[in-house]
Amino acid sequence: MRRINNQYNPRFRTRIKNGYAQYNDGSGWKWTHRRVAEKKLGKKIYPGYEVHHINGIKTDNRPSNLIVL
């Protein structure tokens, strides 16, 4: 697991876990790809749904590379 401190906001931290990017907004670790997909859709993604990276690169969290199944 690799941790990276955000230079602009020291309370906002990021890390890589199991190949996926995560961020901590102060209330716990969250998956970056799920948050990006929620912003793209404009609504919450509930448990049971999966967010897949189309190109298979787990750290490529561009909205165009994510699909919710």
Protein Blocks (a to p, Z undefined) as FASTA:
>chain_A
ZZdddfklmklccddeehiacddehiaccdfklmmmmmmnopacdehiacddfklpaklc
cfklpccZZ
